[in-house]
Structures are given as structure tokens and as C-alpha cells.
Amino acid sequence: MTRKHFQMIANVVKNIDDHKVRHAVAMDFALRLKGENPRFSVSKFVGACNSYATVEAAKDEVQF
């Protein structure tokens, strides 16, 4: 999958009115899509969904 596909999914998810449902759907997609592309960013995807990434999901992206 490409960035174009990820953006299309994020555009649909960000239109979910209930913020708890939107967050749950965004995180579910993010964790599943992470395996599709080595450059996939959970935090960027979830941000594009108008939600937030949990620390557990984004831990692979955090660099100290």
C-alpha cells in the first residue's frame, strides 16, 4: 500500500463523529497497516485521522 491509500483510509476515519470510536478505529487500522509498509508512521496516520497515538503503539517510532 502507498501513502495515497493510507491517506484515503485516514480521510474516512476522521469523519467518524464519536471521538472514542474514531480513536479505536484509527488505532486498529494503524496497528494493522504498520506491517504493510516499513516507512509507515503510526503517529502520523493517527494524527491524519484527527486522533492521537498511544505510547504503546508508537514506541517503535520514538528515538531517544
PyMOL commands that set and color helices and strands:
alter all, ss='L'
color gray80, all
select helices_A, chain A and resi 3-13+19-33+42-48+55-58
alter helices_A, ss='H'
color red, helices_A
deselect
rebuild
show_as cartoon
